[in-house]
Amino acid sequence: MHHPMTDQELVKAIRSKQPAEVERAVTFLYRYKGYVTSFVRSDTQRDLLLFDQAFCDDLFQEVIVAFLENVWRGMFTLQDNVDVKTYLWKISRLRYFRFRESELRRIQRDSHYFVLTDDNPPEADAAIIDREQERVFKWAMSRLDRDGQEFIRMYHYEKRTHREIGEILGISEVAAKQRYYRYRLQLAELLKAYELPG
Amino acid sequence: MNYPVELLEKIDRYLDGHLSEDECRTIELRMIEDNGFRDLVHAMKQTKVHIEEAELAQLARQVVKRLDFEQVETDKTTVPMRRIGLGNRFWMKTASIAAVVLLVNGAFLTLNTVDLANADISPKVHRLALETTPDGLRPEERTALNNFILANELFVNGDYEAAIPYYKQTANANVSDYLKECTWWNLSHAYLKLGKVEEAKHYFNMYNNLAKPHFQSSFMSQLRFKAQLVWADLFS
């Protein structure tokens, strides 16, 4: 059993950016999965759209990551009339209807038997998750050459020092540092094109 | 533009909050005076934040995936039960009541003492199958009946082992069908008390297979005995 967290504690844990705290927050948020993805189960065209359990799992992952990004970006602030659970539901619903619409359009292209419904995606929060920071970052990373990606991965994700990276690649520590910063500035240039808030 | 690595490292330390107050002030002053430098710090900050957040987002996905997996494992070991709905609640309630009734009845049938057959001492009862003198029992009948009464006494005192030979003597004697049936009935009970289920079943079936028994045991007595047989069979 996990200790219950208030919305304030949740947001504080996410903002701390400490892996252990973020993990605790995500573990707590998991209890909202059923609620957050409830409209998928009640969708009468679910079978047609092939929205199965795996789809719900993916959707919930997307919602959690979008929520974390919104908290980090300062786009989610606690208000009296909005709790975290409802906010997650809104993000989920917006993403769901967007995906649903594109799926229905795709099916419509293939068949004349299916007609688009009049579902109106909610307008609230639309701007908040439009940016899709994670997708942009992945794109920027993919624009770096293989060495660049490797440097960023080793330094940030594997938490290696410049000396260790130099030893692995058979170069000096100074050279490893120089190359790392070169790639880092390249990445900064790529991200700048999207004007993401820093 | 090429920046010295030392400067970039310093900016990183500044962003990590690892510089002294004086060093921080120097950097902040330069940011005010030099737009290019300010953009560089901003760009460095941006990449740092994005790398960090991408890492945490990955962590979040892994946590959710792990919890999904744990959920599936839990579901596998849990008996699926539909929730919500008036219909289900009704059936749950009905099933609960039925379970309680079965339990009470089972306990009643299993624990309640079964009535022992008591052969009627009146000679009239024994004249149904045997040619006897009108005013009394034949000596063999008298002996068999005495054995039966003695066996019953031993049974009531809990000495089932000792009661069985007397019952058997009665059963093997040339006595009325009524007395034989009473003896079979009591023999089956004595054997059951000793935990000898097969023998108990044998004598009970001898009685139970009769189309029209002279000794009439009650329906409840038969039911109780059958329940006790089943119970004993389960744990034998």
Interface residues (C-beta under 8 A of the other chain):
Chain A: K17 P19 V22 E23 V26 T27 Y30 D57 F60 Q61 I64 V65 L68 E69 W72 Q133 E134 F137 K138 A140 M141 I152 H156 Y157 V174 K177 Q178 Y181 R184 L185 L187 A188 E189 L191 K192 L196 G198
Chain B: Y3 V5 L8 E9 H42 A43 M44 K45 Q46 T47 V49 H50 I51 E52 E53 A54 E55 L56 A57 L59 A60 R61 V63 V64 K65 L67 D68
